[in-house]
Amino acid sequence: MKNSYRIRPATESDLAAINDIYNHYVLNSVCTYQEELESLDDRRRWFSQHGGKHPVIVAEAGRQVVGWGSLSPYHSRSAYRHTVENSVYVHHQQHRRGIGSLLLKDLIVRARSLGHRAIIAAIDKEQTASVALHAKFHFEKVGHFKRVGLKFDRWLDVIYMELILDAPRPKSPPPGRSVPIRLSGHA
Ligand SMILES: CC(C)(COP(=O)(O)OP(=O)(O)OC[C@H]1O[C@@H](n2cnc3c(N)ncnc32)[C@H](O)[C@@H]1OP(=O)(O)O)[C@@H](O)C(=O)NCCC(=O)NCCS
């Protein structure tokens, strides 16, 4: 039977499950550049800094938390106030079941309704799943920082992907028609 998943705002009682999902990647993956396990106290502090314009959500299968996502401030300088950075982590034994898509879709809807204008995803270059997930939701690659991370004795590159929320949605061109090139940016 196909699993059904429920996305809902996280509560304090989800923090241990959120941390277990995350700490697997701290120990085993370069998808996070954190190298020390996240303690529950740190996770509680992180959670207390979220809420309101910066939600934390979880995906549940039955009563088990199988993934989580968040919107965090991108930068502390005030002019960045309409920009957020997203995180999505799915339990390592639950990949490719659509959970990451449900979480990211929900975060985008929330970001729009909270008045945010841009979502940034900072993704290690090797994370093909994460890059593909964000591309599926029309995030565009906007930056590539080379050799900015060092984990497991390897230098790592970070890719930045961005979704601008007030941009018109991309439409597929009609068959047989050429696509006009739209120049963007400010002179
Ligand atoms: C990235 C991650 C969240 C994806 O979650 P998921 O539940 O497996 O994703 P989904 O099943 O919804 O797949 C979404 C899309 O991602 C792509 N994708 C997922 N896994 C992939 C893989 N291993 N290789 C290539 N593409 C992949 C596919 O395009 C897929 O779309 P499709 O199923 O319509 O083809 C998950 O792999 C994960 O938790 N990784 C570790 C943490 C991480 O890198 N988080 C991102 C940091 S912000």
The ligand as a Gaussian input file, in Angstrom:
#p B3LYP/6-31G(d) Opt

LIG

0 1
 C       17.116000      15.874000      -0.982000
 C       16.032000      15.086000      -0.262000
 C       15.366000      16.003000       0.747000
 C       14.996000      14.591000      -1.275000
 O       13.935000      13.989000      -0.567000
 P       13.062000      12.804000      -1.220000
 O       11.912000      12.558000      -0.306000
 O       13.926000      11.656000      -1.537000
 O       12.582000      13.518000      -2.550000
 P       11.376000      13.107000      -3.492000
 O       11.106000      11.641000      -3.391000
 O       10.245000      14.034000      -3.255000
 O       12.009000      13.412000      -4.914000
 C       11.919000      14.712000      -5.454000
 C       12.745000      14.824000      -6.698000
 O       14.110000      14.833000      -6.365000
 C       14.841000      14.125000      -7.345000
 N       15.579000      13.080000      -6.673000
 C       15.349000      12.561000      -5.443000
 N       16.305000      11.673000      -5.136000
 C       17.148000      11.645000      -6.175000
 C       18.351000      10.941000      -6.434000
 N       18.864000      10.071000      -5.550000
 N       18.992000      11.159000      -7.611000
 C       18.493000      12.024000      -8.509000
 N       17.347000      12.735000      -8.314000
 C       16.689000      12.533000      -7.155000
 C       13.867000      13.646000      -8.376000
 O       13.845000      14.637000      -9.389000
 C       12.566000      13.659000      -7.638000
 O       11.492000      13.979000      -8.456000
 P       10.609000      12.820000      -9.151000
 O       10.419000      11.765000      -8.116000
 O        9.352000      13.537000      -9.514000
 O       11.453000      12.373000     -10.281000
 C       16.623000      13.821000       0.437000
 O       17.408000      13.120000      -0.497000
 C       17.465000      14.152000       1.641000
 O       16.942000      14.291000       2.751000
 N       18.785000      14.286000       1.428000
 C       19.694000      14.620000       2.487000
 C       19.469000      15.996000       3.023000
 C       19.615000      17.069000       1.980000
 O       20.475000      17.025000       1.109000
 N       18.768000      18.072000       2.127000
 C       18.793000      19.245000       1.302000
 C       19.490000      20.324000       2.048000
 S       18.542000      21.816000       1.937000

